[in-house]
């Protein structure tokens, strides 16, 4: 959930669901998917405490998204702990360190969506923390109820830098086969507390 400090500084977030994102982007011609805890929940069926919903798009399609949203939304670039309005006449050159765009309808409303800007493109997924790590985009995503999500191993690779609680990993383990677990381990520091749990997890049952 949003911290009290964050609420006081930036304002509250509205509760949004994947179906809301699908409605928001219905007809949009660009690529998008959902990451974070929503993606873990979609893959496993395990409900987790929700924060704001993370919509991921290729950074190269920011202009396309801005055109689609038009003047219906306020867009703010988030960078280095600060926010800056992204007005319709502003270029797509964002402040250094910008990793996401926050959306709200007006200054009188709550924040509704966070758009994460990804180095991926329509064919290849690229890891934001090491763009030399790639895979076909179709291998990095899965679809449920017509909505694409990041696979659990992708979410874990990002979450590992911020979370040391092994219990957070437990929900995702049933959705990871041997190859996915090994891939996550390769993304971890040698002393990361998730490493031992991933390496000791029972082997996935063979596919029938």
N, C-alpha and C positions, 0 to 999 in steps of 0.2 A: 504494500500500500504506500501511497505517497506520504513522505515524512511531513511532520508539522512545520519544520524549517522550510522545506520546499514549497509547501502551501502558502506560508506567509510571504515568501519571496516572489513567487511566480503566479500564485492562484491555484485553484483546484482543478482536478481532472474529472471529466464526466465518465461514467461507466459506459464502455462500448464493447461490443461483441463482434466476432468474425462476420456474422451476418450483416452488421452495420457497415463493415468495411466493404463487403461485397456489394451492398446497395450504393455506397459512396462511389465506387469505381465501376459500377455497371456501365458498360459501353466504352470504357477507357481502353485505348488500343495498345498501351504500353504493358511492360511486364511488372508484376508485383506478387508478393507472397507475404505471409505472416510468420514472424519469428518469436523468440522469447518463450515464456511459460505457456502461452496459448498453443504454441506448436507442440510442446511436450504433452500437454493435455490432449490434443487432437490425436497424437500418435498412440497414447497409452490408455486414454479414458480416465486418467487420474486427475481429479480436480485439484488445482493449486490456487493459493491466494493470488488474486489478479492485481496487476499494476496497470498502467496505461498499455494500450495495445500497440504493438510494434508492426508497422507496415514497412516492408523492405522493397526498394526499387533500385535499379541500376542508376548510379549517379549520372551517367550519360543521358538519361531520360528525364532529368529534372525539368528541362524546358517543356517537354511534352506534357508532363504532369501539371505544370503551372498553367499551361494553356487550357488544359482540361478543367482545372478548378476555377479558372477565370477569376472574376471578382467576387465569387460567392464566399470565399474564405480569406481570413488573414493568415499569412505565412510568416513564420519567424525562424531565422536560422539559429541553431543552438551550437555554441562553440566555447570551449574553455570556461564553462560555468556561467556563460553570459547568453543573452538573447538579443537579436537584432531584427527589426522588421524587414521583410523581403517584399518590397512594394512592387506593383505590376511593372513599373518602368525600369526596375533594377535589373542588372545583368545576372547571368547564372554564375558569375565569379563570386564565390562566397568567402566570408572571412576564413583565414587560415585556422584549421582545427575544426571546421564545421563537419559534424557527422550526422546531423539530423535536422529535420524541419518540423516545427510544431504547428498544428492547425487549430484555429478557433474561428468562430463565426464573427465575433466582434469583441471589443474590449470589455463588454458587459457580460460575456458568456464564459463558460469554462473551456479549458483546453479539451480537445476531443480526440485528436490523433497525433501520433508521432511517426514521421516518415524517416526511416533510416536510409542513408545514401550508401549504396554498396558498390564496390569496384567490379562486380559481376556484369555480364552482358546477357543478351538473350540466348546465347549458346553455352557460355562457360560461367561457372561459379568460381569466385576468387575470394580467398580469406582476407578480410580487411586488415588483420594484424600481420599478415605475411602473404603478399599477393603472388608469391611464387607457388603457393599451395593452391591448386586448382582441381576442378573435376567438371565433367559435363553437368550443366545446370539441371538436367532431368534426373541426375543421380543424387543431387543435393536436396531435392524437393519431393514431396508427396502430396497427393490430392485427397481431400475428404469433403464430401458434400459440395463439390464444385469449387472449393477454395484450396489454393496451394499453400503449403506450409514448409518451412525448413525442417529437414529431418532432425531427429534428436541429437545425433552426433554433431551436427552443425551448431545447434543451439549450445551444446555443452562446450564446444571449442571456444565460443565467445564467453560463456558464463564462467569458465574455469579461471579466468584472470581476475574475477571479482568475488568468487565464492570459494570458501574453503570448507564449508559444511558438507560432509559426506552424505548426510541425510537428503540433501537436495538432489544428489545424484541418483539415489535409490529409485525414485519414481521413473527415471528414464531407462534404467538397466534392462527391464523386460523387453524394451523396444530395440535393443542393440544386439545385433548378431556379432559373431567373432570378428569379422572384418571391420565393422563399425567401432567396436571397442578398441581394437588395435589402432585404428585411425585416430581416435580421441587421445589415446596414450601418447602417440607420436606428437601431439600438440602440447603436451604438458611438460612443465619443468620437472627435473629429476626428483625434487623434493615435494611435489604437489601431493596433498593428501588424497586426491582421487586416484592416483596412479595404482596404489596397492589394491584398492577395491576393484578397479577395472580389471587388473591382471588376475585377480583371484576369483572373479565371477565365474559361475559354472558355464561350460561351453553351451552355446545355443543348440537347441534340438535340430537335427538334420531335417531339411525340407522334404516333405512327402512327394 
